[in-house]
Amino acid sequence: MPSRNAKSWAAAPALPPTHYTQGDIYRDEAVFEEEQARIFEKIWRLACHESEVAQPGDFRTLEFAGKPLVVVRGLDNVVRTFLNICSHRGARIVHEPAGNMKSMSCFFHLWRYDLTGACTAIPRSEAYETQRLDKSGLGLREVKTEVRNKLVWVNLDDDCVPLAEYIGDALEAFEHVLEENDLEVFTYQQATIDANWKEWQETNLDLYHEYMHVALRKTQIDPSAMNKRELRVYPNGHIRGGGSGYSANYESYDGWEKREDSKALRGLTASDFRFTHIFPCSSMNARGTVLRISTFTPLNAHQTRIEWRGMSPKSDSPEDWEMRTEHYNQYWGPFGRNVPEDLVAAELCEWNFGPGAARYQIIAREEGMRGQDDGFLRAFYQQWSTMMGRLASQPMKSQ
Amino acid sequence: MSVSRDDAANLVSRACTYLDEEKWSAFLGLCDPSFCYRVTVRSPEIKREMVWFKEDYTGLEAMFSVIPEHLRRIGTLFRHTAIGSVEAAGEDSAIIRSTFQCIHTDLEGRSRMMAAGRYIDDVGSTEQGLRLFNRETRLETRDLGVGSHVPI
């Protein structure tokens, strides 16, 4: 086949508009700002596991859609989330990533808030009386928060649909795992990478890239079972992989040992491999003995911060903890065999899409929603298109 | 005979040079067969000690053998160390505490710090000379960007 000249290189692929993306989607600042407003300020995003805010007063801070949030369990045992911004001068109130507090006190002028977000104290407040400024109208901005399957979810949109309606049945492969295992976070890591958030998410949704991973090639890809691997798509752009055809033989990788069913999490076998992505940025992955919760936050058009939580049963013995740590790290740790490869892949795409050198991505594999079909990517971009009001193949053109 | 500061510094320096140059066999040649390598870090997010990497001598050997098959970040790592203390831990052994910065340099020559932390090395005199028995790489940095396929 001949190479292409500038004109044919710049021309859109001869594919349905749902089967490719156009490069401006990864680099245009206006697209990024619109994504923040039309997607990230509208969707339910996983904030943390409930065990991270187990006791009254426990809190956890995070950044999302450019906003600082603090998730806190109130003295009434209700988990709430607030913008971590003082009503007075806009200062960050809670600085630590996690801890326990009785109230929230701003360092700057000592304005104080209780754990329901009400402003309870303003030093020398009488000076505001002439302007009729009263602490009853100066509470923190509360953010919609729901707890489901021991996961804490937040939504910046006051008018959002309930979490159950947003997720639907999409977490069905994990609900029993989350409920039957009394889990806690045993390892946590984050990575800031130089890539657009969609370049990162594409590595999660693209089954065809399995061949890039030596560990997957050796432990997981079974060509004879490829057509058994079903890709399931749910409403609102959520997806699930798992079940028949999804399994791993870890001992096939040099230096790794077989994982024992007796050590698998309840509801899983040791060789089980399954994942669910809740559009656009919350995920669950299970590999028999370990469960991972992933989220990410787009920082700007060219940077993304990803967070991973490794989950283990609270009842683990020190030996089990060590085993689970090893299993988690093999694939998913910062020195693991898989995650660094995925991160590098996203950055290498950014190298070309960031400056506008690459023009299109092809997401046209069709295998009847089995094997390495690009159906997950098309489902993701279909939801993106619905929320953005334009096709991913024409990101600069509003419909 | 106690471990001298010079010998300790030479061992840490050679270990870093071999890792920088990806001379895996030479690095393992500095390690006793009972060697264990761990990367540890404390998470303020979950208020726990974490182990991000742990391999013994055999595990490292197996891991090093498959490194060429993996996709890795392009460029080199450079480990800059400063020896802190060398404390005797027996007649022929010592604990060396060093600080390090691990710097990534890309193909265009741009360097960026990837990680900072401490090496805590258990070393001992053997018939082959001074050898590493245990290394704990204690990280200060918790966001490692794309991470690494090789020990820091």
Interface residues (C-beta under 8 A of the other chain):
Chain A: E52 R60 E96 P97 A98 V185 F186 T187 Y188 Q189 Q190 A191 T192 I193 M212 H213 V214 Y253 D254 G255 R305 R309 E322 T325 E326 N329 G333 P334 F335 G336 R337 V339 P340 E341 L343 V344 A345 E347
Chain B: V39 S43 P44 E45 I46 K47 R48 M50 V51 W52 F53 K54 E55 T58 G59 A62 M63 S65 V66 E69 H70 L71 R72 R73 R142 D143 L144 G145 V146 G147 S148 H149 V150 P151
